[in-house]
Amino acid sequence: MSSGLQRRLLLLLLVPLCLLAGVNAWFDYRFADAAALQQDRQLLKLVPLLADSVIAKGPSSGAPPVLLLAPVIAEFLRDRVGLSAFCIADLNGQVLLGHDWLGGLPPTTREPEFASAEQGGVTYRIVSQRLQTAAGNVVVRLADGSDPRQQWLKLVLLKVLLPNLALMVLAVFVVNWAVRQALRPLLVLKEAVEQRSPSDLSAMDVQASPEEVRPLVQSLNRLFELVNAQADSQRRFVADAAHQLRTPLAGLQAQVEAWAQVASLPAVACATCGKYIQNQALAPVDKEQEAINIGVDKVRRLRDATRRTSQLANQLLALSRADAHGMDRQPLQTVDLKELCENLLETHLDAAMAKSLDLGLDVQAVHVTGHAWLLRELLGNLTDNALQYTPAGGTVTLRCGRAPKSGAAFLEVEDNGPGVPLEERQRVLARFYRLPGTVSQGNGLGLAIVDEIARVHHGLLIVGSARAGRGARFTLVFPA
């Protein structure tokens, strides 16, 4: 986001600066050109005065004429020592007075002629004109080496290009820094959005953003509000559906359980009427009719289906209640993990004994901050899975304590059952996913609930192998 805006701002700021630097150089040259024209006009004014400085012929035919410099000419030459020159030459180009290097062919007309020549590393602006003097018709030449155009050409690198180049380099760093500072609120806003968890849909502080960014923040808040309302509606639907299913399923399960118990009892003949009855509480029934209408296998299959449906409703309700976004608003409490493990052991002890499993504890006194009923649900799901998948005669261990190295609190369930293959350890946490080849009953929601509860507590759920090598180990590590 920042790179595009930053590039655009840099171009919009630096391109005008480059154009301004070029315009500045052009104006410098124009000023130098104007100064040069002014210099040409000054030389035109001085040439007649230089001609008037010739006051007489020489004492002999080959002698130079007598010269008495006008004050203006004398001042001009004095102010430009080393950068000015003059000469009085005859019509053949021979220098009579002044600097010999100014000799040359005379002008063809009486109009002044301008030229530029280099002498001694200095470029001179030279004006030549044929004029009538006291010594006769001569050629007067006056040279000025302070031509602003020539000085500009020599000093353009030092006075224009290098300062402008240094200014541009400095402007790049200054403008880049200024743009970064100006875009910092946008970067902070981007990081704030990126660092949010998918379940965090709380409104952002509008006043904390610059005025130009506030419409964007307000739009994000409206989007968060709409998504949050939709998520709340979905959660309420799942919770209501699961809650509405619980009551009829509980009644249906109780009735089917009663049928299953009756179907499991042996039929006995009535001593008075000869009809077969199931127990003392039931009325006599016809044995043939009972055998047709109430099949033991059918009743047991109906009981198992009812149990799975009831378990699914309970798990859907637990999954809805364990939603991370909803639980962020619930107050936290101190949970004793040791007491939690002991209570779960008592709850599942009968089921473990019925399957001849060794259900044990390896606990230390440790307390964490969280939701007690959610952690009870998590540990109950892990224990149910361990008891279900561990074969008869196996062991299941509930653990809690602190890690030796990090000191972080942990809650763990370990068994010596078939374990979870390495490539399946992430997929088993998905909803409604079951390991291939699984024959036990279940809906594939138990570990999804465990994973959601771990997210609520900002903990790390680790699916690994048992310490002995065979079996599964599920560990919830709480944040330090």
C-alpha positions as CSV (number, residue, x, y, z in Angstrom):
1,M,0.0,0.0,0.0
2,S,2.7,2.5,1.0
3,S,5.0,1.7,-1.9
4,G,2.5,2.9,-4.5
5,L,1.5,6.1,-2.7
6,Q,5.2,6.8,-1.8
7,R,6.3,6.4,-5.4
8,R,3.5,8.6,-6.6
9,L,4.3,11.3,-4.0
10,L,8.0,11.2,-4.8
11,L,7.3,11.6,-8.5
12,L,4.9,14.4,-7.9
13,L,7.4,16.2,-5.7
14,L,10.7,15.5,-7.4
15,V,9.6,16.0,-11.1
16,P,8.5,19.6,-10.4
17,L,11.8,20.2,-8.6
18,C,13.8,18.9,-11.6
19,L,11.7,21.2,-13.9
20,L,12.3,24.1,-11.6
21,A,16.0,23.4,-11.6
22,G,16.0,23.4,-15.5
23,V,14.0,26.7,-15.6
24,N,16.5,28.2,-13.1
25,A,19.4,27.3,-15.4
26,W,17.6,28.7,-18.4
27,F,16.9,32.0,-16.6
28,D,20.6,32.2,-15.5
29,Y,21.6,31.9,-19.1
30,R,19.1,34.4,-20.2
31,F,20.3,36.9,-17.6
32,A,23.9,36.2,-18.7
33,D,22.8,36.9,-22.3
34,A,21.1,40.1,-21.4
35,A,24.3,41.1,-19.5
36,A,26.3,40.3,-22.6
37,L,24.1,42.5,-24.8
38,Q,24.5,45.3,-22.3
39,Q,28.3,44.7,-22.6
40,D,28.1,45.0,-26.4
41,R,26.3,48.3,-26.1
42,Q,28.9,49.5,-23.6
43,L,31.7,48.6,-26.0
44,L,29.9,50.5,-28.8
45,K,29.8,53.6,-26.6
46,L,33.5,53.3,-25.8
47,V,34.9,52.8,-29.3
48,P,34.3,56.5,-30.4
49,L,35.9,57.7,-27.2
50,L,38.9,55.5,-27.9
51,A,39.1,57.0,-31.4
52,D,38.9,60.5,-29.9
53,S,41.9,59.6,-27.7
54,V,44.1,59.8,-30.8
55,I,45.0,63.5,-30.7
56,A,47.8,63.8,-33.3
57,K,50.0,62.0,-35.8
58,G,53.3,60.7,-34.9
59,P,56.4,62.8,-35.1
60,S,57.5,60.9,-38.2
61,S,55.8,59.0,-41.0
62,G,56.5,55.6,-39.4
63,A,55.9,56.7,-35.8
64,P,52.7,55.8,-33.9
65,P,50.2,58.5,-33.4
66,V,49.9,60.4,-30.2
67,L,47.4,58.9,-27.8
68,L,45.8,60.5,-24.7
69,L,43.2,58.1,-23.2
70,A,39.9,59.5,-22.3
71,P,39.1,59.2,-18.6
72,V,36.3,56.7,-19.4
73,I,38.6,54.5,-21.4
74,A,41.3,54.7,-18.8
75,E,38.8,53.7,-16.1
76,F,37.5,50.8,-18.3
77,L,41.1,49.4,-18.8
78,R,42.0,50.0,-15.1
79,D,38.9,48.1,-13.8
80,R,39.6,45.1,-16.1
81,V,43.3,44.6,-15.7
82,G,44.1,41.3,-17.5
83,L,40.6,41.1,-19.0
84,S,40.7,44.1,-21.4
85,A,42.8,45.2,-24.4
86,F,42.8,47.8,-27.2
87,C,44.7,48.6,-30.3
88,I,44.9,51.3,-33.0
89,A,45.8,49.8,-36.4
90,D,46.2,51.1,-39.9
91,L,44.0,50.0,-42.8
92,N,46.5,47.3,-43.6
93,G,46.0,45.6,-40.2
94,Q,49.3,46.7,-38.7
95,V,49.1,47.6,-35.0
96,L,50.2,51.2,-34.3
97,L,49.3,51.3,-30.6
98,G,48.0,48.8,-28.1
99,H,48.1,45.0,-28.0
100,D,49.6,43.2,-31.0
101,W,47.3,40.2,-30.8
102,L,44.4,42.4,-31.7
103,G,45.9,43.0,-35.2
104,G,44.2,41.6,-38.3
105,L,42.3,42.5,-41.3
106,P,40.2,45.7,-40.9
107,P,36.4,45.8,-41.3
108,T,35.2,46.1,-44.9
109,T,32.6,48.7,-43.9
110,R,32.4,51.5,-41.4
111,E,29.9,49.6,-39.3
112,P,31.1,48.1,-36.0
113,E,31.8,44.4,-36.1
114,F,31.8,42.1,-33.1
115,A,33.8,38.9,-32.7
116,S,35.0,36.6,-29.9
117,A,38.5,35.3,-29.6
118,E,40.6,33.5,-27.0
119,Q,43.8,34.8,-25.8
120,G,45.8,33.5,-22.8
121,G,42.9,31.2,-21.7
122,V,40.5,34.2,-21.7
123,T,37.7,34.6,-24.2
124,Y,37.4,38.2,-25.2
125,R,34.5,40.0,-26.8
126,I,36.0,42.3,-29.5
127,V,34.5,45.2,-31.3
128,S,36.2,46.6,-34.4
129,Q,35.3,49.8,-36.4
130,R,36.9,52.1,-39.0
131,L,36.9,55.6,-37.7
132,Q,38.4,59.0,-38.7
133,T,40.8,60.4,-36.1
134,A,43.3,63.2,-35.8
135,A,45.9,60.8,-37.2
136,G,43.8,59.9,-40.1
137,N,41.6,56.9,-41.0
138,V,42.4,54.0,-38.6
139,V,40.9,50.8,-37.2
140,V,40.0,50.9,-33.5
141,R,39.6,47.7,-31.6
142,L,38.5,47.3,-28.0
143,A,38.3,43.9,-26.2
144,D,36.6,42.9,-23.0
145,G,37.3,39.5,-21.4
146,S,34.5,39.7,-18.8
147,D,31.8,38.4,-21.2
148,P,29.0,37.1,-18.9
149,R,28.1,34.4,-21.4
150,Q,31.6,33.0,-21.5
151,Q,31.8,33.2,-17.7
152,W,28.5,31.4,-17.4
153,L,29.7,28.6,-19.8
154,K,32.7,28.1,-17.6
155,L,31.0,28.4,-14.2
156,V,27.8,26.7,-15.1
157,L,29.0,23.4,-13.6
158,L,29.9,25.0,-10.3
159,K,27.2,27.6,-10.0
160,V,24.2,25.9,-11.5
161,L,24.5,22.1,-12.2
162,L,26.4,21.0,-9.1
163,P,24.2,23.0,-6.6
164,N,21.1,21.8,-8.4
165,L,22.3,18.2,-8.4
166,A,23.2,18.4,-4.7
167,L,19.8,20.0,-4.1
168,M,18.1,17.1,-5.9
169,V,20.0,14.4,-4.0
170,L,19.2,16.1,-0.7
171,A,15.6,16.6,-1.8
172,V,15.3,12.9,-2.6
173,F,16.2,12.0,1.0
174,V,14.3,14.8,2.6
175,V,11.1,14.2,0.5
176,N,11.4,10.4,1.1
177,W,11.7,10.9,4.8
178,A,8.8,13.4,4.7
179,V,6.6,11.1,2.7
180,R,7.4,8.2,5.1
181,Q,6.4,10.3,8.0
182,A,3.2,11.4,6.3
183,L,2.3,7.8,5.4
184,R,3.1,6.5,8.8
185,P,-0.6,6.6,10.0
186,L,-1.5,4.5,7.0
187,L,1.2,2.0,7.8
188,V,0.0,1.9,11.4
189,L,-3.5,1.3,10.2
190,K,-2.4,-1.4,7.9
191,E,-0.4,-3.2,10.6
192,A,-3.4,-2.8,13.0
193,V,-5.6,-4.6,10.5
194,E,-3.1,-7.3,9.7
195,Q,-2.4,-8.1,13.3
196,R,-6.0,-8.7,14.1
197,S,-7.2,-12.2,14.5
198,P,-10.1,-13.3,12.2
199,S,-12.4,-13.2,15.2
200,D,-11.6,-9.7,16.3
201,L,-14.2,-7.5,14.7
202,S,-14.2,-4.7,17.2
203,A,-14.4,-1.1,15.9
204,M,-11.2,0.9,15.4
205,D,-10.6,4.3,17.0
206,V,-11.6,6.9,14.4
207,Q,-10.1,9.8,16.3
208,A,-6.6,8.1,16.4
209,S,-6.4,8.4,12.6
210,P,-5.6,11.5,10.5
211,E,-8.5,13.4,9.1
212,E,-7.9,12.2,5.6
213,V,-7.9,8.5,6.7
214,R,-11.0,8.7,8.9
215,P,-13.5,8.0,6.1
216,L,-11.6,4.7,5.4
217,V,-11.6,3.8,9.1
218,Q,-15.3,4.5,9.3
219,S,-15.9,2.3,6.3
220,L,-13.9,-0.5,7.9
221,N,-15.9,-0.1,11.1
222,R,-19.1,-0.4,9.2
223,L,-17.8,-3.5,7.5
224,F,-16.7,-5.0,10.8
225,E,-20.1,-4.3,12.2
226,L,-21.9,-6.0,9.3
227,V,-19.6,-9.1,9.5
228,N,-20.0,-9.2,13.3
229,A,-23.8,-9.0,13.0
230,Q,-23.7,-11.8,10.5
231,A,-21.4,-13.9,12.6
232,D,-23.6,-13.3,15.7
233,S,-26.7,-14.4,13.7
234,Q,-25.0,-17.6,12.6
235,R,-23.8,-18.3,16.2
236,R,-27.3,-17.7,17.5
237,F,-28.8,-20.0,14.9
238,V,-26.4,-22.8,15.7
239,A,-26.9,-22.4,19.4
240,D,-30.7,-22.2,19.1
241,A,-30.8,-25.2,16.7
242,A,-28.7,-27.3,19.0
243,H,-30.7,-26.2,22.1
244,Q,-34.0,-27.0,20.4
245,L,-32.7,-30.5,19.4
246,R,-31.5,-31.4,22.9
247,T,-34.9,-31.8,24.5
248,P,-36.7,-34.0,22.0
249,L,-33.5,-36.0,21.5
250,A,-33.1,-36.5,25.2
251,G,-36.7,-37.8,25.4
252,L,-36.2,-40.0,22.4
253,Q,-33.0,-41.4,23.7
254,A,-34.6,-42.2,27.1
255,Q,-37.4,-44.1,25.4
256,V,-35.0,-46.0,23.1
257,E,-32.8,-46.8,26.0
258,A,-35.8,-48.3,27.8
259,W,-36.7,-50.3,24.8
260,A,-33.2,-51.5,24.5
261,Q,-33.1,-52.7,28.1
262,V,-36.5,-54.5,27.6
263,A,-35.3,-56.1,24.4
264,S,-32.2,-57.3,26.1
265,L,-34.2,-59.2,28.8
266,P,-35.1,-62.9,28.1
267,A,-38.8,-63.5,27.4
268,V,-40.6,-65.8,30.0
269,A,-44.0,-67.5,29.8
270,C,-46.8,-66.3,32.0
271,A,-47.9,-68.9,34.5
272,T,-51.6,-68.0,34.2
273,C,-52.2,-67.3,30.5
274,G,-49.2,-68.9,28.8
275,K,-48.3,-65.6,27.0
276,Y,-44.6,-64.5,26.9
277,I,-43.7,-61.4,28.9
278,Q,-40.4,-59.4,29.2
279,N,-40.6,-58.5,32.9
280,Q,-43.1,-58.0,35.7
281,A,-43.8,-54.3,34.7
282,L,-45.0,-55.2,31.2
283,A,-48.3,-56.5,30.1
284,P,-48.3,-59.9,28.4
285,V,-47.6,-59.8,24.7
286,D,-47.8,-62.3,22.0
287,K,-44.4,-63.9,21.4
288,E,-44.8,-64.0,17.6
289,Q,-46.0,-60.4,17.5
290,E,-43.1,-59.2,19.7
291,A,-40.6,-61.0,17.6
292,I,-41.9,-59.3,14.5
293,N,-42.3,-55.7,15.7
294,I,-39.5,-55.3,18.3
295,G,-36.2,-56.6,16.9
296,V,-33.3,-56.4,19.4
297,D,-30.8,-55.4,16.7
298,K,-33.1,-52.7,15.3
299,V,-33.7,-51.3,18.8
300,R,-29.9,-51.2,19.4
301,R,-29.2,-49.6,16.1
302,L,-31.9,-47.0,16.9
303,R,-30.3,-46.5,20.3
304,D,-26.9,-45.9,18.8
305,A,-28.2,-43.5,16.2
306,T,-30.1,-41.6,18.9
307,R,-26.9,-41.4,21.0
308,R,-24.9,-40.1,18.0
309,T,-27.6,-37.5,17.2
310,S,-27.8,-36.4,20.8
311,Q,-24.0,-36.2,21.0
312,L,-23.9,-34.1,17.8
313,A,-26.4,-31.6,19.2
314,N,-24.4,-31.3,22.4
315,Q,-21.2,-30.8,20.4
316,L,-22.8,-28.2,18.1
317,L,-23.9,-26.3,21.2
318,A,-20.5,-26.6,22.8
319,L,-18.8,-25.5,19.5
320,S,-21.1,-22.5,19.3
321,R,-20.5,-21.5,23.0
322,A,-16.7,-22.0,22.5
323,D,-16.6,-19.5,19.7
324,A,-13.4,-17.4,20.2
325,H,-15.0,-14.0,19.3
326,G,-17.9,-14.5,21.7
327,M,-15.8,-15.7,24.6
328,D,-13.5,-12.7,24.4
329,R,-16.3,-10.7,26.0
330,Q,-16.7,-13.1,28.9
331,P,-14.9,-12.5,32.2
332,L,-11.9,-14.7,32.9
333,Q,-11.4,-16.7,36.1
334,T,-8.7,-18.6,37.9
335,V,-8.8,-22.3,37.1
336,D,-7.2,-25.0,39.2
337,L,-5.9,-27.6,36.6
338,K,-5.2,-30.2,39.2
339,E,-8.7,-30.1,40.6
340,L,-10.1,-30.1,37.0
341,C,-8.1,-33.3,36.2
342,E,-9.3,-35.0,39.4
343,N,-12.9,-34.2,38.7
344,L,-12.7,-35.5,35.1
345,L,-11.1,-38.7,36.5
346,E,-14.0,-39.4,38.7
347,T,-16.5,-38.7,35.9
348,H,-14.8,-41.1,33.5
349,L,-13.7,-43.8,35.9
350,D,-16.8,-46.0,35.4
351,A,-16.3,-45.9,31.6
352,A,-12.6,-46.8,31.9
353,M,-13.4,-49.7,34.3
354,A,-16.0,-51.0,31.9
355,K,-13.4,-51.2,29.2
356,S,-10.6,-52.5,31.6
357,L,-8.6,-49.3,31.0
358,D,-6.1,-47.9,33.5
359,L,-7.2,-44.3,33.9
360,G,-4.6,-42.4,36.0
361,L,-3.3,-39.0,37.0
362,D,0.0,-37.3,36.9
363,V,-0.7,-33.8,38.1
364,Q,0.9,-30.9,39.9
365,A,-0.7,-27.9,41.5
366,V,-1.0,-25.2,38.8
367,H,-3.5,-22.4,38.2
368,V,-4.3,-20.6,34.9
369,T,-6.6,-17.8,33.9
370,G,-9.4,-18.9,31.6
371,H,-12.9,-20.3,31.4
372,A,-13.4,-23.2,33.7
373,W,-16.3,-24.8,31.8
374,L,-14.5,-24.5,28.5
375,L,-11.4,-26.2,29.9
376,R,-13.6,-28.9,31.4
377,E,-15.2,-29.4,28.0
378,L,-11.7,-29.6,26.4
379,L,-10.4,-32.1,28.9
380,G,-13.6,-34.1,28.7
381,N,-13.4,-34.4,24.9
382,L,-9.8,-35.5,25.0
383,T,-10.5,-38.0,27.7
384,D,-13.6,-39.4,25.8
385,N,-11.5,-39.8,22.6
386,A,-8.7,-41.6,24.6
387,L,-11.1,-44.0,26.2
388,Q,-12.9,-44.6,22.9
389,Y,-9.8,-45.4,20.8
390,T,-7.6,-47.1,23.4
391,P,-8.0,-50.9,23.3
392,A,-9.0,-52.9,26.4
393,G,-6.2,-53.3,28.9
394,G,-4.6,-50.0,27.8
395,T,-3.7,-46.9,29.8
396,V,-4.9,-43.3,29.7
397,T,-3.2,-40.6,31.7
398,L,-4.3,-37.1,32.6
399,R,-1.5,-34.6,33.3
400,C,-1.1,-31.0,34.3
401,G,1.8,-28.9,35.5
402,R,4.5,-26.6,34.2
403,A,7.0,-27.3,31.5
404,P,10.6,-27.7,32.9
405,K,12.2,-25.3,30.4
406,S,9.7,-22.6,29.7
407,G,7.7,-22.8,32.9
408,A,4.4,-22.5,30.9
409,A,1.4,-24.3,32.3
410,F,0.1,-27.3,30.3
411,L,-2.8,-29.7,30.3
412,E,-2.3,-33.1,28.7
413,V,-4.1,-36.4,27.9
414,E,-1.9,-39.4,26.8
415,D,-2.9,-42.9,25.8
416,N,-1.3,-46.0,24.3
417,G,-3.9,-46.5,21.6
418,P,-3.3,-46.5,17.8
419,G,-2.1,-42.8,17.8
420,V,-2.5,-40.2,15.1
421,P,-0.3,-40.5,12.0
422,L,2.1,-37.6,11.4
423,E,0.5,-36.5,8.2
424,E,-3.0,-36.5,9.8
425,R,-2.2,-34.4,12.9
426,Q,-3.4,-31.1,11.5
427,R,-6.4,-32.5,9.6
428,V,-7.8,-34.2,12.7
429,L,-8.5,-30.8,14.1
430,A,-10.9,-29.9,11.3
431,R,-14.6,-30.1,11.8
432,F,-16.4,-33.4,10.8
433,Y,-13.1,-35.0,9.9
434,R,-12.4,-38.6,11.0
435,L,-9.3,-40.7,10.4
436,P,-9.6,-43.1,7.6
437,G,-10.5,-46.6,8.8
438,T,-12.1,-45.4,12.0
439,V,-14.8,-47.8,13.1
440,S,-15.8,-46.2,16.4
441,Q,-18.8,-44.0,16.7
442,G,-18.3,-40.2,16.5
443,N,-19.1,-37.1,14.6
444,G,-15.7,-35.6,14.0
445,L,-16.4,-32.5,16.2
446,G,-14.6,-33.4,19.4
447,L,-11.1,-32.3,18.4
448,A,-12.5,-29.3,16.5
449,I,-14.1,-28.1,19.8
450,V,-10.7,-28.7,21.6
451,D,-8.9,-26.6,19.0
452,E,-11.5,-23.8,19.3
453,I,-11.2,-23.8,23.1
454,A,-7.4,-23.7,22.7
455,R,-7.7,-20.6,20.5
456,V,-10.0,-18.9,23.1
457,H,-7.3,-19.3,25.7
458,H,-4.5,-18.2,23.2
459,G,-2.8,-21.5,23.9
460,L,-0.9,-23.9,21.6
461,L,-2.5,-27.3,21.0
462,I,0.1,-29.9,20.2
463,V,-0.8,-33.3,18.7
464,G,2.0,-35.7,19.2
465,S,3.0,-39.3,20.0
466,A,3.0,-40.8,23.4
467,R,6.2,-40.9,25.4
468,A,6.5,-44.6,25.1
469,G,6.3,-44.3,21.3
470,R,2.9,-45.9,20.8
471,G,-0.3,-43.9,21.3
472,A,-1.4,-40.3,21.1
473,R,-0.6,-37.3,23.2
474,F,-2.7,-34.1,23.1
475,T,-1.1,-31.2,25.0
476,L,-2.5,-27.7,25.5
477,V,0.3,-25.2,26.4
478,F,-1.0,-22.0,28.0
479,P,0.7,-18.7,27.3
480,A,3.4,-17.8,29.8
